[in-house]
Amino acid sequence: MSQRQRGSRPVRYPIVIVPTVARLGLETFASRGGVHPELVRRLVALGLLEATRDASGALWFAPEQVPVLARIRRLHADLSLNYAAIGLVLELLDRIRRLEGSARSGSTVRRQPPWT
C-alpha cells in the first residue's frame, strides 16, 4: 500500500531532535561522587569506571556512572575490599542481577562462558 491514497496527502512525521547526552567533566564527576579527582583517574585506569577522552585527553563521564562510583565507594568502605577485588564483585553482582531478572521473567538464561 502506498503512502498516497487518492485525494489524500502524504503522511508527515515531526522531526525528533535527540538531545545530546550530558557529560560530566572530571572535577564535576568527582565532586558529585564525593571523591578526589585522582581517585577517579585511578578507577578509570583499573577499568572500574567508564569514561571517554576528548581530543585534549580530558576525561568525560556519563551521568549514569555516578551511581557506579557510589557502589564502588560502598564496597570499599563497608567490606574493606581493595579496588581489584571490587571489579570482580561488581561483575558478579551484575551477573546475579541478570540471572534474577531472567528468572522473574521466566525466560531461559543465555549460556554465558564461566566467569572463572
N, C-alpha and C positions, 0 to 999 in steps of 0.2 A: 504494500500500500504506500503510495507516495505521500509526501507532506502536503502537497497541494491537492485539494479536492476542488470540484467545480465551484467557482464563486467564493472560495474561502481563501483567506490569507495564510501565508506560511506561519508556522509556529515559531515564536521568538522566545528565546530564553534570556533572562537577565544575565549580565556579566557578573560573575562572582569574583571578588578580589580576595585572595587568600592573604591574610596578614603574615608578614614575615615573623618567624619565630624569634621571640625576645631572647637575647643572650645577656648573660651576666659576665662582667669583667672579673678578673681575679680578686681585686680588692673588695668589690661588692659581694661576690660569692662568699669569700672568706668571712666578711662581716655578717652576712645573713646566717652563716653556719656557726658563728661564734668561735672561729679558729684563726690562727695566724696564716697569712698567705703562704709562708714557706711550707707549712704542713700540707696545705692544699697541693702545692707543687710536688711534694713527695708522694702524696696519694695518687696523683696523676701518673707519676713515674712508675709506681707499683701496679698501675692498672686498676686501682680501686674506684677511681672516678673517671668519667668520660669527659674529655674536653677537646675543643678544636683550637687550632692556632691560626692566626691571621698572617698576612704577609710579613709583618714585623716580628712575628714569633710570640705575640701576646696570647695568653690563654683565655678562652671564652667558654662559658658553661651554659647548658640549657637549664632553665629553672627547675626541671624535674630532677636535677642532680642534688638539689638542696636536701630533700628527704634521704637520699642515699648517704650524704655526708652525715646527717643526724644519726642514721642507723650505724654507720661506722664508728661514730663517737660513742654511742651507747654500748656497742660490743666491746670497744676498747676499755671504757671506764667500768662497766658493770661486770664483765667477765675477765678483765685483765688479759685480753688476747693481744698478741703482737699483730702488726699490720699484715704480715704474711699469712697468718692464720685467719685473719678476718676475710681475706679473699676467698679462702676455702669455705668458710662459714656462710658467706653471702651467696656463694654458688649453691651450696646445699639448701639454704633457705628458699632460694628461688626455685630449685627443683622440687622441693616439698610443696611449695605453693602451686606449681603447675600440676603436680600429681593430685593434690587435693581438689583443684578445680576440675580436672578431668573426671575424678571420682564422683563429684557432686553432679556433674552434667550427665554422667552415665556413659560417656564416650570412652572408647578404648585409648589407652596411652600409646602414643607412637614410640616405638622401640628406639631408645637412645643408647649410645655407647656407654659403658660403665664409667663412672666418674673417677675411678682409680686408674 
